[in-house]
Amino acid sequence: MAAPPDEPRQSLRIEIAPRTIALMGLAAVGVVIGIGVGRELWNVIVVILVALILVGAVLPVVHFIERRGIGRPLALLLTYLGAFVILSGLLFLTLPPLVSQLFAILDHAPESRKKLIAWLSHYKFAKPIVQSIQSVPLDEITSVAANKLISYSQEILTAIGYAVTTMFLSIYLIADSKRVNGTLYAVVPRSYHLRLARILLNLETIVGGYIRGQLITSALIMVFTGVLLELLGVPDALALAIFAGLTDVIPFIGGVIASAPAVIAASGQGASTAIIVVIAMFIYQEFETRILVPRLYGRVFRMSPALILIALLIGGTLLGILGALLALPVAAGVQMVVREMRVELPGDDVDVTKQRARDERAEQVYEQLSAGAPADEAAQIAGDLAHRIRENEQQGRTLTAVLPTLEDEAAARRKRPPTGGDDK
């Protein structure tokens, strides 16, 4: 029997056009250049980012004052002046008692070490601990700490300079917000204006929710710490409570920093008082981390606990304490932008196709409403339209239900004489 003829081999040939290779090369070069520029301008990027978050925190207060018939310059002045007075008052109430406590600890350190060694000497298992305590050079530690503080003075002054720059940048952005919005909308194509307005509106919500959450958690730990220390008769309870509220905003280590002065102050009232403070502060920190924070930020950020933890780790690794503070609003903002761009993510149960269809119809209405309007007026129209659409969605009304009214407004606007100007 003859062998069957060999079947012809099939080969797959992949050809890449020279233009595609050139575009890929240009994209790779652009990414490398972008990373290099980003590294060089990292401090500037951080200042702009913090300034934008500060704008989102301050703007609602400015709007509240403006609704009382006060102009924006005076509203800005009152807002920042009030914030400065409040912060100065808190520092005035907090720093002197804490500094006094620190000097008292340093003065009584040798005597406290003797008492601790004498107490531990009654227990055989504590002999290694006693030897470790005896070998601690207290005088050396004090001098090293002072030298470290002096060496960090330049970095502290640099941080203060960046903070002042950030504050003034936020003031300029709020004072000239109409021109800033006009410039932003002028460089973005009209077909993306409504999407941009939704992103800006949601960013304001995210920043506002983040600031409110921080204020609530700080106020609660302040009240808890103050009441606890006052009931136990610990001195400087108010200053220690304010310090706990100020440091509670720091992720991961904020609870330890907030609890340490309270525990040290309570140790002067006896070991039992210090133990009660340690246990009470630990239980409260667990309550805040496991129950309070997820409930406060869950609705606003719409982020899972795992994603929140990953964001905090990445932020803390990149920028330390500042990165951990900015991690949640930045991560929530990135997630929101991806959602608003209608990117279909794996495992997402949202019908992106229907969302895109609604977006296209709303953008057509916006283009009719903003026809012939200059950039700053188009920005105002896009913001108002995005706000109205979100209000109707919150009331359970669909976009289809409100579009006829919006289309009537667009038709009425087209009949008006043009205002002149273009997207400059």
N, C-alpha and C positions, 0 to 999 in steps of 0.2 A: 504494500500500500504506500503510495507516494505521500511524502510529507507535505502538509499544507504550506502554501507560499507565505513567506514572511510578510506580515502586515506593515505597511509604510509607517514609519515613525512620524509622530506629530510633535512639532516643536512650537513653543510659545516664545514669541519675540516681542520684547518690550522696547519701544523707542520713546525717548524723551526729547521733545523739541528743544532746540538751542534757546529759544525764548524762555521756555519754562526753567531751564537750568540757570539762565541769567537772572530771572526773577527770584528764584530760590537763593541764589548767591547774594543778590541785593538785600533780600529779607534777612539772611543770616548776618550780613554786615550791619544792617540796621539794628538788629537785636543786640549785637555786640556793642555798637556805639551807644545805644540806649542804656545798656547796663553800665557802661563806663561813665556816661553823663550822670546817670542816677546816683552812682557812688560818689561822684564829685559834688553833686548838688543835694546830697542826702539831708543835710541840715536845713537847707532851704525848703525842701519838700516837707519835712516834718513841721517847720514853722507855718507853712501854708495850711497844712492839714489841721494843726491845732487851732490856727486862726479861724478856719471854716467851722470847726466844732464849737469854738467860742461864739462865733456869729449865730449858729443855730441855738445856742443856749441863751444868748442875750436878746436876740431879736423878738421873741414873744414878750419879754418885759418892756422893750421899747415900744412895741405895738400897743401894749396895754396902756402905757403912759400917753401915747399919741391919741388914743381914743378918748382921753380926758381933755382934749383940746390943746395939748402942748406940742410945740413943734419938735421935729426930729433932733436938731442940735441940742436943745435943752433936755430932751428925753434921754439922749445918749449921755449927756453930762450927769444927769441925775442917776442913771443906771450904774455907770462906772464909779461915780462918787459914792453911791450907796454900797456897792460891792467892796470898795476900798475901806470904807468905814467899818463895815461888818467884819471883814477879814482882819483889820488892824485891832478891832476890839477883841476878837477871838485870840489873836496872838498875844495881846497884852494880858489877857486873863490866863493864858496857858504857859507862856515861856518863863516868866519870873518864878513861879512855883516849881516848875520842872528843873530849871537851872539850879535853884536852891536845893532841890532834892538831890541833884547830881553832885553838887559840892559836898553836901552832907554825907552822901555815900562814900565819896573819896576820903573825907576827913575821918570817918568812922570805920573805914575798911580794915585797918590793922586790928582794932578792937573787936570788930565783928568776926574777923578770922580767928582770933583767939577763942572767942566764945563758941564758935562752930567747932573748932578742934577739940575744945574741952568737952563739948556735948558728945561728939562722935567717938571720943576716946573710951567711952563706957562700953562700946560695942566692938567685939573682936573682928566681926566681918568688915568693919569700917576702917581697919588699919590702912589698907592701900589708899583709900580716899583721903585719910588724914595726911599721908605722906605726899599725895599729889597737891593738896591744898597748901602744905608747908613749903613746897617747892615753887609756888607761884610768886614771881617777883613783882609785888604791887607797885613799887616805885618805878620800875622799868616800864610797866604797862602804862602808867600815867604819862610818863615822858614820851613814849612812843605814840600814844594817842594824840598828845598835843602836837607833835611833829607832823603826824598824818593830817591833822586838821589844817595846819599851816600850808602843807604841800597841796591840799585840795582847794585852797583859797582862790587860785586862778580859775579853776574849773567852776567854782561857785559863782564868781563874778561873770564868767562867760554865760552860764545858765541864766543868771539874772538879766544879762543883756538880751539873750534870746527871748526871755519872757516879756520884757518891755517891748521888743520889736513885734512879737506876736500880738500883744494887746493893741498897739497902735495900728497894726495891719487890720485887725478885726474892726476897729473904729472906722477906718477909712472905707472898708467894704460895706459897712452898714450905712455910713453917712452918704455914700454915693452909690447906693444899691441900684438905683434906676439906670445909671450909666453902666455899671458893671453887668447888670442883666442884659442891657442892650448890646454890649460888646459880645457877651457870651452867645446870645441868640443870633447876632450878625454873622458869626463864624460857623454856625451850625445850619445846615440846609433846612428849609421850611418844612420839608416832609418829616423832619425829626423834632420839630419844636414841641409838639404836644407830648411826645415821649420824654423829652428833656424836662418839661414842666412837671410831669408825673414823678420823675426821678428826684428833682429838687424838692418837691412837696413831700415825698416819702423820706428823703434825707432829713428834712426838718422834723418830721415825726420821730425818726430814729434817734436823732440827737436830743430832742426834747424828752423822749422816754428814758434815754440813758441818764440825762441830768436829773430827772425826777427820781429815778431809781436810786442814784447815788445819794441824793438828798434824803430820801426816805430811810435808806439803810444807815446813813450817818446819824440821822436824828434818833433812830431807834436805839442804836448802840450807845449813843450819848446819854439818853434817858436811862437805859438799863444800867450802865456803868455808874452814873451819878447816884441813882437810887440805891444800888448795891453798896457802894462805898459809904454813902451817908448812913445807911442802916447799920453798917459795921463800925461806924465811928472813925473811918480812915480820914486823915487830914487832907486838905486840898482836893476834896472830892469833885468840885466843879471843874477845876483845871484839868484833872485827870480824865473827866468825862468828855470835855471838849477835845482833848488830845486824842482820845479814842475815836471820836466822831471824825476828826480830820484825817487820821491815818487809816480809817476803815476803808477808804476808797481804793487803797492799794491792794490789788489781787495777790493771793497766795500768802504774803508775809504781813499783810495789813493787820490781821488778827493778833499775830504775835507782837508786833510793834505796839498795838493798842493796849495789849494786856500787860506788857512788861512793867511799865511804870506803876500801874495799879497794884500789881503783885508786890513790887518792891516797897511801895508805900504801905501796903497792908502788912508786910512782914514786921514793921515796927510795932504793930498791935499784937504780935504773937504768931507762932507757927500755925495755930488752928485758923486764925483769920486769913492768913496767906493761902492756906490750902482751900478754904471756902471760895476765895476769889479765883484761884486757879480753876477749880471745878466749874464754878458758875460761868466764867468767861469762856471756858472750853465748850460747855453745853450751848451757850448762846451762839458761838461761832459755828457750831454744827447746825443749829437751827437756821442761821442766816444762809449758810452755804447750801444746805440740802433742801430747804423749804422756801425761804423768803426770796432769795435771788432768782431761782427759776420761775417763780410766780410773777415777780416784778418785770423781768426781762423777756419772759417767754412769749407773751402776746405781741410786744412791740418788735422784737428782733426776729421772731418766727424761726428760731434756731434750736436745734437739738442740743441737749446737754453735752454730748460728745463733741459736737462742732464748737461749742463755746469753750470747752477745755482745750481743744487743739488750737483755737485762735489765741487764747491766753498764753499757751506755751510758745507759739511762734512769736507773738508780740514781745513777750518777756525775753526770749532768746535774742531777738534782733535789737531791741532798744531798751532792755532792762525794765525798770519801773514805768517809764513813760510808754514803752511799747505795750506793756500789760494794761495800762490805763486806756490806751487807744484801740486795743485789740478788738473789743466787742463792737463799738460803733463802726469801725472800719470793716470788720468781717460781715456785719449785718448790712452795711452799705453795698459791699461787693455782691453779696447774695441778692439784694434787692435789685441792683442794676442788671444782673444776669436774668432775673425774673422779668423785669420790665422790657428787656430786649427780646423777650419771648423765645429764649433758648430752651429747647426741649432737653431736659436732663433725664438720665436713666432713673427709673423708679418713680418719676413724677406722674401723678394721676390727674394733672390738670390738662384740659383739652386746649393745647396751644393753638390749634387751627382756628377754633372759634374766637379765641382772644385776638388773634391776628386780624380776623375779619372785622371784629368790633373796632379794633384800633384803626384800621383803614378807613372805616366810615367816619369815626370821630376826627381823624386827620383831614378828611375831605371837608368836614364842617369847619374845622379850624382854618383851613386855607381860604374858605369863603369868608369867614369872619375877619381874617387878617389881610385880605386882599388890599394892596396899596398902602398898608400901614408901615411906618418906619419900624426899625428894629426894637426900640424901647417900648413902643406901643404894642407891637406883636408879642413881646415878652409878657406884657401885662395881660393881653387877651389869652395867651396860652396858659398862664398861671390861673386866671379866673376860670377858664374852661376845665382845667384839670381839677381844680378845687370843687367845682359844681358836680363833675362826674363822680368824684369820690364821695361827696355828700349823698348823692342819690344812691350810690351803691351801698353805703352804710344804712340808708333807710329802706333797703330792699328793693329799690326801683332799678330796673335794668337800663342799660344805655339806650336800648331801642325805644324805651318809653319816653326818654327825655330828648331824643334826637329831633323829633318834629319841632319842638320849641326852639332848639338851637338852630335848626335850619331856617326857621322863620326869622330869627335874629340875624342870621347871615344874609338872608334876602333883604331885610330892612337896611342892613349896613351897606349893601351894594348900591342901594338907591341914594345914599348920602353922597355929597361931593367929596372927592378924594382929599386926604389930609396932606398929601405930598410926601416926598422923601422916599428913601429906599433903605435896603439893609446895608448901611454903612457902619 
